[in-house]
């Protein structure tokens, strides 16, 4: 029997692309799925019944699902996603924050309205839905949460300042919630996917044939990473990159600190510039941080 049997799973932005793939796979494994999608276009305008269509497909295949067509960028709408899950299925076990839009322009040409709406859908929307689900997971001593980031945030990408900033914000939110949720068996991770979806076609110069996509760029090749992060023995606090049949883990690294006295100057630091920027012996950030916090505590005589 699948470990996801009877788990209550919310997938936002599940009307198509990655979210649809995640929702279908969870449902095929016996989960009860809330398919959230406003049904708007790739830039966030309009609305449709995309969520209903995915629910119909799940039911036709013998699965269990309901639709929610609220916008996650609206606080009340985001809460309604969780409220619907509880009203229909009694709880929330797994939350996959996937909803997103694109408004790509160079920063010089970017209207601040396009900054706001991308931040609202990606970062705020993910926080709003998670905030509604969090107390339930804390009380249940169980939860699995995935935030959908992007290499555009982790590494940067031309013309995507709003998107990249929102996607990198996912890592900061995940880092904190992974710490806060650890004692309550709530695992929180970040996905950085790559797949052929309708959002990609909103990028100038892209014109993918989504009706006949390259099999290696299909969204379903990303979904195994989501299931792994949501598994009973899944990780927490990790960034997993997935797409085109390839999977990897990304992490932040720190090099060794250089110790100066209270009279340190710019010239002192400049003289050690090469050492400061040398990452050849760096350690993964979380390990480095725990080690440094222990050293600080020891210096203060704390246990």
C-alpha positions as CSV (number, residue, x, y, z in Angstrom):
1,X,0.0,0.0,0.0
2,X,1.3,3.5,-0.8
3,X,2.5,5.6,2.1
4,X,0.3,8.4,0.7
5,X,-2.9,6.4,1.0
6,X,-5.6,8.6,2.6
7,X,-3.1,11.5,3.1
8,X,-4.8,14.9,2.6
9,X,-2.8,16.8,0.1
10,X,-3.1,20.4,-1.1
11,X,-1.5,21.4,-4.4
12,X,-1.8,25.0,-5.4
13,X,-1.6,26.0,-9.0
14,X,-2.6,22.5,-9.9
15,X,-4.7,23.2,-12.9
16,X,-1.9,22.5,-15.3
17,X,1.8,21.9,-15.7
18,X,3.8,20.9,-12.6
19,X,1.0,21.2,-10.2
20,X,-1.3,19.0,-12.2
21,X,1.4,16.4,-12.5
22,X,1.9,16.4,-8.7
23,X,-1.9,16.3,-8.0
24,X,-2.4,13.3,-10.4
25,X,0.5,11.4,-8.9
26,X,-0.6,11.9,-5.3
27,X,-4.2,10.9,-6.2
28,X,-3.0,7.8,-8.1
29,X,-1.2,6.7,-4.9
30,X,-4.4,7.0,-2.8
31,X,-4.2,10.5,-1.5
32,X,-7.2,12.8,-1.1
33,X,-6.3,15.9,-3.1
34,X,-7.3,19.5,-3.0
35,X,-6.7,20.9,-6.5
36,X,-6.3,24.7,-6.2
37,X,-6.1,26.9,-9.3
38,X,-7.6,30.3,-10.1
39,X,-7.3,29.2,-13.7
40,X,-5.8,32.5,-14.9
41,X,-3.3,33.0,-17.7
42,X,0.5,32.8,-17.3
43,X,0.6,36.4,-16.3
44,X,-2.0,36.0,-13.7
45,X,-5.0,37.6,-15.5
46,X,-8.4,36.0,-16.0
47,X,-9.9,32.8,-14.5
48,X,-11.2,29.5,-15.6
49,X,-12.3,26.0,-14.6
50,X,-8.8,24.3,-14.9
51,X,-9.1,23.0,-11.3
52,X,-12.4,21.3,-12.1
53,X,-10.9,19.6,-15.1
54,X,-8.1,18.1,-13.1
55,X,-10.5,16.9,-10.4
56,X,-12.6,15.3,-13.1
57,X,-9.5,13.5,-14.4
58,X,-8.6,12.3,-11.0
59,X,-12.1,11.0,-10.3
60,X,-12.3,9.3,-13.7
61,X,-9.2,7.3,-12.7
62,X,-10.8,6.3,-9.4
63,X,-9.2,9.0,-7.2
64,X,-10.6,11.4,-4.6
65,X,-10.3,15.2,-5.1
66,X,-12.0,18.5,-4.8
67,X,-11.4,21.8,-6.5
68,X,-10.7,25.2,-5.0
69,X,-10.5,28.2,-7.4
70,X,-9.3,30.9,-5.0
71,X,-6.3,33.1,-5.6
72,X,-3.5,32.3,-3.1
73,X,-2.4,35.9,-3.3
74,X,-5.5,36.9,-1.4
75,X,-5.4,36.1,2.4
76,X,-9.0,35.0,2.6
77,X,-8.6,33.0,-0.6
78,X,-5.5,31.3,0.6
79,X,-7.2,30.4,3.9
80,X,-10.2,29.0,2.0
81,X,-7.9,26.4,0.4
82,X,-7.1,25.0,3.8
83,X,-10.6,25.4,5.0
84,X,-12.0,23.4,2.1
85,X,-9.5,20.6,2.8
86,X,-10.5,20.4,6.5
87,X,-14.2,20.7,5.7
88,X,-14.1,17.9,3.1
89,X,-11.3,15.6,4.5
90,X,-10.8,16.6,8.1
91,X,-7.2,17.8,8.1
92,X,-4.2,18.7,6.0
93,X,-1.1,16.4,5.9
94,X,0.8,17.7,2.9
95,X,1.0,21.1,1.2
96,X,2.7,21.7,-2.1
97,X,3.0,25.4,-2.8
98,X,3.2,25.5,-6.6
99,X,1.1,28.4,-7.8
100,X,2.9,31.0,-9.8
101,X,2.9,33.5,-12.6
102,X,5.5,35.4,-14.7
103,X,5.8,39.1,-15.5
104,X,9.3,39.2,-17.1
105,X,11.1,42.4,-17.9
106,X,14.5,43.9,-17.2
107,X,14.6,45.7,-13.9
108,X,14.9,49.0,-15.7
109,X,11.7,48.5,-17.5
110,X,9.8,46.6,-14.8
111,X,6.6,48.4,-13.5
112,X,6.4,48.1,-9.8
113,X,2.9,46.7,-10.2
114,X,4.5,43.7,-11.9
115,X,6.9,43.4,-9.0
116,X,4.1,43.4,-6.5
117,X,1.9,40.8,-8.2
118,X,4.7,38.3,-8.8
119,X,5.8,38.6,-5.1
120,X,2.1,38.3,-4.0
121,X,1.4,35.1,-5.9
122,X,4.7,33.3,-5.4
123,X,6.1,34.4,-2.0
124,X,3.1,35.9,-0.2
125,X,0.7,33.3,-1.6
126,X,2.9,30.5,-0.4
127,X,3.2,32.1,3.0
128,X,-0.6,32.7,3.3
129,X,-1.6,29.1,2.5
130,X,1.2,27.7,4.7
131,X,0.2,30.0,7.6
132,X,-3.3,28.6,7.4
133,X,-2.1,25.0,7.4
134,X,0.7,25.4,9.9
135,X,-1.5,25.3,13.1
136,X,-3.1,22.1,12.0
137,X,0.2,20.4,11.3
138,X,1.6,21.6,14.6
139,X,-1.4,20.2,16.5
140,X,-1.2,16.9,14.5
141,X,2.6,16.6,15.1
142,X,2.8,15.9,11.4
143,X,3.2,17.8,8.2
144,X,5.1,17.9,4.9
145,X,5.5,21.2,3.0
146,X,7.1,22.0,-0.3
147,X,7.9,25.5,-1.5
148,X,8.5,25.8,-5.3
149,X,11.6,27.9,-5.9
150,X,13.6,28.2,-9.2
151,X,17.2,28.4,-10.4
152,X,16.2,31.9,-11.4
153,X,16.3,32.7,-7.7
154,X,19.1,30.4,-6.6
155,X,21.5,31.5,-9.4
156,X,19.7,34.4,-11.2
157,X,18.3,34.8,-14.6
158,X,18.2,37.8,-16.9
159,X,14.9,39.7,-16.9
160,X,13.5,38.0,-13.9
161,X,14.2,40.2,-10.9
162,X,10.7,40.0,-9.5
163,X,10.5,36.2,-10.0
164,X,14.0,35.6,-8.8
165,X,13.5,37.6,-5.7
166,X,10.3,35.8,-4.8
167,X,11.8,32.4,-5.5
168,X,14.9,33.1,-3.4
169,X,12.5,34.2,-0.7
170,X,11.2,30.7,-0.6
171,X,14.6,29.5,0.7
172,X,14.5,31.9,3.6
173,X,11.0,30.9,4.6
174,X,11.9,27.2,4.3
175,X,15.0,27.6,6.4
176,X,13.1,29.1,9.3
177,X,10.1,26.8,9.1
178,X,12.3,23.7,8.9
179,X,13.8,24.8,12.2
180,X,10.4,25.6,13.8
181,X,8.8,22.4,12.5
182,X,11.5,20.0,13.3
183,X,10.2,19.1,16.8
184,X,6.7,18.6,15.6
185,X,7.6,16.2,12.7
186,X,6.9,18.9,10.1
187,X,9.3,18.6,7.2
188,X,9.8,21.7,5.0
189,X,11.8,21.6,1.8
190,X,12.3,23.6,-1.5
191,X,11.9,22.3,-5.0
192,X,13.7,24.0,-7.9
193,X,12.0,22.5,-11.0
194,X,12.7,22.5,-14.7
195,X,9.9,21.5,-17.1
196,X,8.0,22.5,-20.2
197,X,4.9,24.4,-19.0
198,X,2.7,27.2,-20.2
199,X,4.6,29.7,-18.0
200,X,7.7,29.1,-20.0
201,X,5.9,30.2,-23.1
202,X,5.3,33.7,-21.5
203,X,9.1,34.3,-21.7
204,X,10.0,36.3,-24.8
205,X,11.5,34.1,-27.5
206,X,10.1,30.9,-26.1
207,X,7.5,29.0,-28.1
208,X,7.3,25.4,-26.8
209,X,4.8,23.0,-28.4
210,X,3.1,22.0,-25.2
211,X,0.8,19.6,-27.1
212,X,3.8,17.6,-28.2
213,X,6.5,18.3,-25.6
214,X,9.9,16.8,-25.5
215,X,9.4,13.7,-23.2
216,X,12.4,14.6,-21.2
217,X,11.0,18.0,-20.3
218,X,7.6,16.7,-19.1
219,X,6.5,18.0,-15.7
220,X,6.0,14.4,-14.5
221,X,9.8,14.0,-14.4
222,X,9.8,16.6,-11.6
223,X,7.1,15.0,-9.5
224,X,9.3,12.2,-8.0
225,X,11.3,14.8,-6.1
226,X,8.1,16.2,-4.6
227,X,7.0,12.7,-3.4
228,X,10.4,12.1,-1.9
229,X,10.3,15.4,0.0
230,X,6.8,14.5,1.3
231,X,7.6,10.9,2.2
232,X,7.4,9.6,5.8
233,X,11.2,9.5,6.0
234,X,11.8,12.4,3.7
235,X,14.4,15.1,4.3
236,X,13.8,18.6,5.8
237,X,15.6,21.9,5.1
238,X,16.8,20.8,1.7
239,X,16.8,22.3,-1.8
240,X,16.2,19.7,-4.5
241,X,16.6,20.5,-8.2
242,X,14.6,18.3,-10.5
243,X,13.9,18.3,-14.2
244,X,14.7,16.5,-17.5
245,X,15.3,13.3,-15.7
246,X,18.0,14.9,-13.5
247,X,18.0,15.4,-9.7
248,X,20.5,17.2,-7.4
249,X,20.7,19.0,-4.1
250,X,21.8,22.6,-3.8
251,X,23.1,24.2,-0.6
252,X,24.7,27.4,0.7
253,X,28.3,27.2,1.9
254,X,30.5,29.2,4.2
255,X,34.2,29.5,4.4
256,X,36.2,29.9,7.6
257,X,35.9,33.1,9.5
258,X,38.8,35.5,9.7
259,X,39.1,37.0,13.2
260,X,40.0,40.7,13.6
261,X,40.1,42.9,16.6
262,X,37.8,45.8,17.5
263,X,40.0,48.2,15.6
264,X,39.6,46.4,12.2
265,X,39.7,48.8,9.2
266,X,38.9,48.6,5.5
267,X,42.6,48.3,4.8
268,X,42.9,45.3,7.1
269,X,40.1,43.5,5.3
270,X,41.5,44.6,1.9
271,X,44.8,42.9,2.7
272,X,42.9,39.7,3.3
273,X,40.6,40.0,0.4
274,X,41.7,36.8,-1.4
275,X,41.3,34.8,1.8
276,X,37.9,36.3,2.4
277,X,36.6,35.2,-1.0
278,X,38.3,31.8,-1.1
279,X,35.7,29.1,-1.0
280,X,38.0,26.1,-1.7
281,X,37.6,24.8,1.9
282,X,34.0,25.9,2.5
283,X,31.5,23.9,4.5
284,X,27.7,23.5,4.0
285,X,26.1,26.5,5.7
286,X,23.9,24.7,8.2
287,X,26.8,22.6,9.5
288,X,29.0,25.7,9.6
289,X,26.3,27.7,11.5
290,X,25.7,25.0,14.1
291,X,29.5,24.7,14.7
292,X,29.8,28.5,15.0
293,X,26.9,28.8,17.4
294,X,28.4,26.2,19.6
295,X,31.7,28.0,19.6
296,X,30.0,31.3,20.6
297,X,28.1,29.5,23.4
298,X,31.3,28.0,24.6
299,X,33.1,31.4,24.6
300,X,30.2,32.8,26.7
301,X,30.4,29.8,29.1
302,X,27.0,28.6,28.1
303,X,26.1,24.9,27.9
